[in-house]
Amino acid sequence: MATDTSAVHDAVHVWFFEVPQAGGDGDAALHEWSALLDADERQHAERLRRPADRCLYIAAHGLLRQLLGHFSGEPPASLRFSRCANGKPRPVQTQQPYREPALHFNLSHSHRGVAVALSAAGEVGVDIERIQPGLDIDSLAPLTLHRDEQRQLGMLDPTARSTAFFRAWTCKEAWLKAQGVGLSGSLTSLSVVAVAPGISDNANASRTTILRDAAGNHWPIATHRIVLAGEPYALAVAAPALPHLPVVWHSTLPAAISATPA
């Protein structure tokens, strides 16, 4: 398989997908992705009781393997992973000498949405969440939002509140994942302090959101609002390289992947 790592050196790349439902055309894709998983991943999928959860897991990890295989030069089904000191997985190249810069990745999924972020310029974190208008935000806000965010949220109408809440949530989780902390970090110590509508990664609905950490440092987070299966999703990606590299959003796989699925 040809290696194409140069394609991810100039930007942080994020792919987002709608997961097909089991039955009909979705079965062929799910079968293909399942064939790429290793024994541990298959066992994990089998332990999931809800068919929708099983489909989501298989699709997410199959898509991740396809992308990592395409850009690392490894066959997707042969990829093996090790874990760093912070617990984040790393692909281990087994069929050729390991080359720097290492390919960093992160994976997120929610309902029927999957997001994969790749970067050759250092750590990266991504989060995707389905925006749920009926969610009890008043109960969740004290557990997840900084007091300044709670105050700002209270001034918005219900529809805007849902969007703002999930934008803040995805920004924080993406940043914590990029830091190698995950949700063991404190969400309430982080706050979204600004949205810069004039700073756009391309001509679509993406924009840059500024996150302030507990030490008062400001971090740019690339955010996006997308629609999958007729429902809105919030999407965010964080990486230390973001001040210097653009974010490129993709809604389809590279063309070469469909020709060489294994």
C-alpha positions, 0 to 999 in steps of 0.5 A, a space after each residue: 500500500 502506498 504511503 501518503 503521509 505528506 498529505 497530512 503535514 500541512 494541516 490538521 485534518 478532520 473527517 466526519 461521517 454518518 454511520 449507516 444503519 444495519 440492513 440494506 446497503 449499510 450491511 455491506 459497509 459494516 461487513 467491510 469495516 468489521 473485517 478490518 478489526 482485530 480480535 479485541 475490537 471484534 469482541 468489544 463490538 460483540 459485547 455491545 447489546 444495542 445493535 445501533 451501538 454495535 454498528 457505531 463502534 464497528 464503523 468508527 474503528 473501521 473508518 479509523 483503520 482505513 484512514 490510518 492505513 491510507 496515510 501510514 502505508 500499513 494495511 488497515 487490518 494489520 494495524 496494531 496499537 500501543 499506548 503512551 504514558 497518558 493512555 492515548 493509543 498510537 499506531 505501531 508500524 509493523 511492516 516498514 521502518 517507523 518514520 517521523 513525524 509520527 501520525 497522531 490521531 483521535 476518534 469520537 462518535 455520537 449517535 450516528 456520527 463519527 469523527 476522526 482527526 489526523 495530524 503529523 504535527 503533534 497531539 490532536 483531540 476531536 469530539 462530536 456530539 449530537 445536539 439534543 434540544 430536549 436535554 436538561 441543560 440546567 442540570 448539566 450546566 453546573 457539572 460541565 460549565 464554568 460560572 461565566 459560561 453558565 451566566 452567558 447561557 442563561 441569557 440565550 433562548 432555548 434553541 441557542 442554548 442547546 447549540 452553545 452548550 454542545 459547542 462548549 462541551 465539544 471544545 472542552 472534550 477535544 482540548 482535554 483529549 489533545 492534552 492526553 487527559 480526557 474527561 478525567 480533567 475538570 470541565 468547569 475549570 475551562 471556559 469558552 471565552 470568545 467565538 471569532 466568526 471572522 476566522 474561518 478554516 474554509 468557506 463553510 460553517 466552521 469557525 475558531 472558538 477560543 478556550 481559556 484553561 485553568 491557568 488563564 492561557 487561551 487556545 484556539 479550537 476549530 469548531 463546526 456545526 454539521 447535519 448527519 441523518 437529518 440531525 444537528 451535531 457539534 464538532 470540535 478539534 484541538 491541537 497545539 499546532 492549530 495557531 500555525 496550521 489550518 484545519 481541513 474538514 472532510 465529509 468523504 474518504 480519500 478516493 484511493 481508500 475505496 479502491 483498496 479497502 484492505 
